[in-house]
Amino acid sequence: MSINIEYLSSLVSRFEGFSSPTDAQQLIIALGNKQGRSDDDDKKLAILMRAEKKAEELAQARAKARKMLDDAKGEERKKRTRRQIIWGAALLKAAQDEPHLARLASLLFDDGYIAEKDKDAVRADYEALQGE
């Protein structure tokens, strides 16, 4: 039975650093550190190492899938934010020329459609619309 010694050493080193390794990881540590392993030990070790390799591949695949989903959600958030900015800018521009839209913008400011924490950012625009 052929055991990849480099991979085994990396697994043993990594698992020894864990505060609470699983039973399989503890067995890999024990068999990996064992001097004069038997053929049966090597078979067990090979099975455990294959399982660990598959677990690593699964974790990597899940991480890629998570990143892909996060990227897709991020793109959707960016599109939504851009739409909101465009609509808000259009309303503000129209409110500068149309008194009834200026009243609408003031209503949005006064009736809680703009969060209290954000009012300072738009207060100058609000005051400019009030003066027109």
Secondary structure, DSSP 8 states (H G I E B T S, - for coil): ----HHHHHHHHHHHHT-SS--HHHHHHHHHHH-SS--HHHHHHHHHHHHHHHHHHHHHHHHHHHHHHHHHHHHHHHHHHHHHHHHHHHHHHHHHHH-HHHHHHHHHHHHTTSS-HHHHHHHHHHHHHHHH-
